[in-house]
Amino acid sequence: MWNSLQLGLFGLTIGVLIGGLLGLVAALKQGTWLDPVIVTTALFLSSLPVFILQPFLAVLLSRTLRLLPSSGWEPGLFGLQILSPYIIMPGLILALGPIGGMARLMRASTLEVVNQDYVRTGRAKGLKESYVRLWYIGRNSVLPIR
C-alpha cells in the first residue's frame, strides 16, 4: 500500500502541475494557434488508455534515449520511492489522466479572471505585465483547483 500511495501522489502532483501550467498558458494565449494545440493535445493524451501509451514511453525513454530504467523498484533517498528514478515513468503515465481535466479547469478559471476589474486596475496602475499575470491572474486562477 505504501508504494501505491507514493506512486499515486507522484502521478497526481505531476498531472496537476503540468495540467495547470498548460491551462494557464492556453488561456493567456487565447486567440493564437497555441490555445487549440494545447487543449487538443491535453485532451488527446488524457483520453489514451494506459496500456496503449506505456509501451511507447517505455521504448522511447528506456531503450532509445536511455534516460530511465525500464523496470524495478528500489527505494531512493531516505527510503522514499519519490526520490528514485524508478518512479518517474509510471508516474508520468499516471499523470496523463488528470492533465486534460486540469488544463480545461485552469483555462476556464483563467479566462474568467482575466476579465475582472482588478486585473484591469493593475494594468492601469502601470504594473509590469509579468507581475499582473503572476500576482493578479495566476494567484486567483488557482483558487478553484485548491
N, C-alpha and C positions, 0 to 999 in steps of 0.2 A: 504494500500500500504506500509506503514511503517513496518508493521510486516512481510510482504512478502520480503521486501528488507533485513531486518535483517536476516531472515531465509536463504535466498539465498546467502548472503555474508558469513554467517557462514558455510554453506554447501560447498561452493566453496573453502573457505580458508582451511577447513579441508581436502577436496579432493585433493587440490594442495599440501598441506604439506605431507599427507600420500603417495600420488602417487609419488611425487618427491623423498621422502625418500626410498620408495620401489624400484624405478627405479635406484637410486644410489647404493643401496645395491646389487641389481641384477647384475648391470654392474661390480661392484668391485669383486663380487663372481662368475664371469663368468667361466664356466667350472666345477663348483661344482654342487651339487644337488640343492642348494638354488636358483640358477638362474631360471631354468624352473618352480620350485614350485612357486616362487614369481610372475613370469609373468603369469602363468596359473591361479593362484588364483585371481590376479588383474583383468584379463580379464573375468573370470567367474563371479566375483562379479559385475563388471560393466555391464555385459550383462543380469543380473537378473532384471526382472521388479519390480518396487517398490511395487506393490500390492501383490507380492509373498513374498518379503523379510520383509515387515513391520510387519505382524502378528508374524513371528518368532522372530524378535527383540523385539517386544512388550512383548511377553510371556517370553522371556529369561531375558531381562533387568528389566522389571517391576514386573512380577509375580514371577518368580523363584528366581532371585538374589536380587530383591527389591532395585535396585540401582537408578532407575529413575522413575519419575511419568509417569503414562500411558496416562494421558490426562490433559488438562488445558492449560491456557495461562496467566501467571502472569508476570508483569514486574519485572525485577531484580533490581540491584543497579542503581541508577540514572535514573530509568525509562526505561532502555535498556533491551530488551529481551535477548541480547547476554550474559549477566551476570546472566542468570537464568537457573536452571536445566531443565526447561520445553522445552528448545530449543535443547537439546543435542540429543535426539533420532531422531527427524525429521531432524536435521542437519546431523547426521550420515547417514541416509537413502539417503538424497540428495547428500552426498559426494561420494557415491559409483559410481555414474556416471562418474565423472572426474578421478577417481583413475586409471582406466585402461589406458586411454589415456595419462595421466601424467606419469605413470610408463613407458610406451613404449617410450614416448618422452625423458624422463630423461635418460633412459637406453641407447638409441641410442646416445644421446648427450655425455654421459659419456664415452661410448666406443670410440667415436671419439676423445675425449680429452685425454684419457689415452695413446694413441699412438703418441701424439705430442712431438716435440723435447724439449720444455721447461719442460715437465714432466720428461723426461729422464735426462735433465740437473739438475733439482732439486734433483733427486735421486743421480746423480753422484757427486753433491756437498757434499753429506753425510747428507742431511737433514733427519729428522725423517720421517718415512712413514706416521704417522698421520698428520704431517704438510703438506706433499706433497698432501695427499688426501684431506685435508681441504682447503688449500690455492691454490694449483695448479689445482687440479682436480675439487673439489666442486664448487669453485667460477666460473670457466669457463664453467662448465656443466650447470649452471643455466641460462646462457645468452639467450638461445632460449626460455626459459619459461617466461622471463620478458616481 
